[in-house]
Amino acid sequence: MHEPRFFEVIIVGAGPIGLACALECTSRNLSYLVLEKGALVNSLYHYPKGMQFFSSSDKLSLKNTPFISKEPKPFRDEALAYYRGIAQGENLNIRLFERVEQIQKSGRTFTVSSSKSAYRSNAVIIATGFFDIPNRLKIAGEELDKVSHYFEDAHFYANQKVVIVGGNNSAVDAALSCYRAGAHVTMVMRGPSIGERVKYWVRPEIINRIEDQSISAYYESTLEEIQDNHVVIKTVSKSLTIENDFVLLMTGYRPDYDFLHRIGVAIDQDANKTPICDEHTLESSVSGLYLAGVVLGGLKTNLWYIENSREHAERICDHIEKQKEAYA
């Protein structure tokens, strides 16, 4: 059996922050490998077709590589092309469709076991995001084929009765897209209004569509049950049953806590279940194992995003180099 190949740094996740870490390793001549369970920038790939980012293109750019877009705020396909261009142009060492299954430490060295191989390293960076595991309502009918926690393309819902749960950006984007495609849209929201964090150029439109009754909306309400041909909605004053073809549960997502527990990362048992790490070096409770990007926020998924976590790569690599010098 061959000895696992050694890299100074192994990066788990090939999203924008994983790519930022790879670029930082390249600039410092640190040998590295990026392992990604899906496609390149897998979460962005699964964003809705035609989605426009809240951030401007310059705030999504990496390592002084300009991001040129048609509008100040780029669209999904432009972002995919930009990050793909960086990965290919810089010849980053990335292995796609290779899931990391376990990370174990012996002495100073990690063994990273994937679905295809095993590797050794003295430093591991977890940049896995949170988009893979949806928050579930845990109600009857949530497992039906008509239900999805992801929205991809509005055409699929043309002429259909669609219930959308949620009142923030993902729900609003889905509601407007489905409405424009000719779906009969009903929104169900826990809060008393459309979320305040909804993109400022979109919020007036969804409010107008609700006010002119083009889109139905139930505030301070919950979805109680899903059946093949109808759903049950509980409002402040009553429960009502409406006909329904499809349900989109835009209820947010969470980090892969099973994976974090399995690799030994301690989690704060506060309301946000935040992974514990050094606020300066971003080293987790496991020495030599670092956290980067949105995974740092735990359940508070709006705390970190691309534009304010790009610099995590530099902070982590600073500490990795200091540790390397200390053991030299």
N, C-alpha and C positions, 0 to 999 in steps of 0.2 A: 504494500500500500504506500502511495506517495505521501511525503510530508506536505501538509497544507502550505500553500504559498503565503509568504509574509509580505504585508504592506504596513507602512508606518501608520496609516490612517485608513479605516474602513468607514464609509458613509452609507447609512441605511436610508434610502429614499432619494429619488431623482427628480424631486420637484424643484422649483426655483431656488429654495434655500439649500437643498442638497447640491445643486449646481454651483451656487455661490461658494460652498465649502470646497468643492472640487477645484474651482478656479483659484481659491486662496491657497490650497495645497500646491497647485501647479506653480504659482508665483513664488513659493518658498522652497521649491524642489523637494517637497515631501512626497514620497511614494504613497499612492492612494488607490482605492477601488470603491466605486459606487455600486451598490446593489439595489435594484428596484423590482418589486413584485409584479408590476404592470408595465404600461407604456411609459415613454419619456413624459415627464410632467403629467403623471397619470390623473391626478385630481382635476387639473385644468382641462385635460382631454374629455373628462366626463361632465364638464360644465355644459349648460344648455347651448345649443347652436345659436349663434347670433348674440350671445351675451356680451354686454359692454361692462368693462371694469369701472369701479369707483375711482381707482387711482389713475393718475396720468401716466403716460408711457415712460417718462423719465424716472418716475419713482418705482417702476417695475424693472428697470434696467439693472444689469449686473456688471461689476468690475470694469467700469468705464467703456463698455460696449454700448453705443447709442441704440435706443429702441425708437425707430421711426414708424409712426402710425398715421393713418389718414386724418384722424381726429385726435385732439389732445388725450382723450381717454380711449384706449385701444379696445378692440373686440377680441373675442376668444381666439379666432383663427389667426389673427395677427400675433397674439401672444405665443401660440403654439409654434408659429414659424420663427419667431424671435428666439425662443429657448432652444428649438431644434437647431437653428443656425449656430448658436453658441456651442452646443454639445458637439456638433459636427465640425465646426470651424476650428475649435480648440482641441479637437480629437480627445475629448475627455474619456477617461477609462471607466466606462459604465457598462454594466451587464443588466439587461432588461429581462423581464419575465423570470426573475430569479428571487424567490421569496426567502427572506431571512427567517429561520425557524427558531434558532436558539443562539444565545451569546453566553459563553461561560468564561470565567477568569481563573487563571492559575498563576499565582505569583503576580508578575506585572503584565503577563501576556493574555490576550483574549483569543478564544477560538470562536469564530463566527461560522455557524453551520447554516447552509442554505438548502433550498430544494434541489440544488444541482451539485453542490460541492462544499468544501470547508476551507476557511482561510484563517490566518493568524495575524494579529496586530497588537500594538501597544496602546492604541487609541481608537475609540469608536464614537462616531457622531450619529445620533438618532435624529433624523429630519423627516419624520413620517407623516406629519400633518394630522388631520382628523376626519377627512372626508369619507372614509370607507365604512364607518359604523354609524348608522342613523339612530337618532333618538326615537324610540318606539313609544306609541301611545298605550300599548298593552290593552287593546280593546278587542271585542269580538269582531271577527272579519278582517283583521289587519293582515292576515296571511293570504287573503284572496288574490287571484291573479289580476284583478282590476285595480289593485292598490300598488302604488310605487312611492318610494322615498326619494326618488330622483326624477328630475324633469329634463328631457333632452330636446324634443322637437314638437312644436305645437300642432303641426299638420296631422299628427296621429289622432288628435282629439277633435278634429273638425266635425261639427254637427252633433257632438256628444254632450251629455250633461256631466260636467266635471265639478267635483267638490275639491277645493284647495284649502288645506289647513295651514294656518300661519299668517303673519302680518308683516314680515320683514322682507328683505330684498329678494330672496329666492322665491317666496310665495307671490310677491307682487309681480316679479318678472314673468313667472309662470301664468298668473292670472291675465295679465295684459296680452301676452303672446297667444294664449288660448282664445281669448276674446277676439283678437284680430283674425284668428284662423276660423272663426265662426262657431266656436264652442259656446255652450250655455254655462256660464261660470258662476259658482257660488263659493264665497270665501267664508271660512269659519275661524274666528280669532279669539284668543283668551283676553286680550287687552281691549281697552275702550276705543282704540283708534288704530289707524295704520302706524306702523313703527316709526319712531322719530329718526332712526338711522337709515331709512330707505333713501336711496339715491335722490338727491335734491331735484334733479331734472325729471324724475319719474313720479315722485310722490304726488304732485298736483294732478297728474293724469289719472292715477288710480282713484284718487278722491273724487275727481269729476265723474269718472265712469260709475262709481258707486252712487253718487248723488243723482245722476240721471238714470239710475236703475239699469244701465247696460250690464253691470255686474252686481249680483246680489251679495250682500254681506251681513253676517251676524257677528256683532261685537260681544265681548264678555260671554262667549259661548264656547262649548266644547263638542267635539264629535264623540258620540257615545257608542255607536254600533254601526257596522258596515254589513250589508247584505248584498246578494247578487244584483238586485234591481232597485235598492233604495238605501238610504242612510238615515240614522237617527241623530238629530242635533239637539243638544240641551242648551237652551237660552236662559237668561236671568229669570224669566217668568214661566217657561213651559218647555216641554219636549215636543219636537215636531219631526215628522217623517217626510222626506222628499225623494222623488225619483232620481236615480243616479246610475251613470254608466261607468265612470272612473273616479278614483280618489287619488289625489297627490298630497302626500304628507310632507310638507316643507317645514319640518319641526326641528331641523338642525342636526348636527353630527357630534361625535365625541372621539377622543383618542382611543387607540387600541390598548385599553388598560390591561387586558389579559397578557399581551405581549410585554408591556412595561413591567408587570409583576414578575413574569417569567424570567426576565433578564436581570431582575434584582433592583429596579429603580423604585425608591421609596416614594409614596404618594401622600401628600398632606390630606388629612381627613376633614378638610374644611368643605364648605358648600361647593367650591369649584374643583375639588379633587386635583389640586395642582401638583405636578411632579416636583419633588424637592431637588433643588440644585443651587450652586453658588451663584449669586446674582451678578458677579463680575466675570467669572471664568465660564459659567454655564456648565460646570462639571456636576454631574448628578451625585446621588448618594454612593454610587460605585466609582471609585477613583479611576480616571482614565476614560470614563464613559460620559459623553456630553450630550446635551439636548439643544436643538436649534429650531427656530421657527415656531409655528403655531402650536406645536405639541406642548410647549412650555406653559400655555395658558390653561391646560386642563379643560374643564367644561366651559370656561369663559373664552369662547372661541373668537370673540371680537377683540381680544387684547393684543394679539400679535397677528401680523399679516405681512405680505412680501415687503412693503416699503419700509417698515420699521424693524424688520428682523434680518435684513441683508447683512448688517454689520455683525451679526452673531458669528459669521464665518471667521472674521478677523480676530475677534476676542477669543474664540476657541483655539485657533491656530497659534495665537500668541502664547497661550498656556501650554499647548502641546510642545512647542519649541522650547519653552523654559524647562519642562519636564525632561525633554530629550537631552538638554544640556546638563541637567542635574544628574542624569544617569550615565552620562558619557564617561 
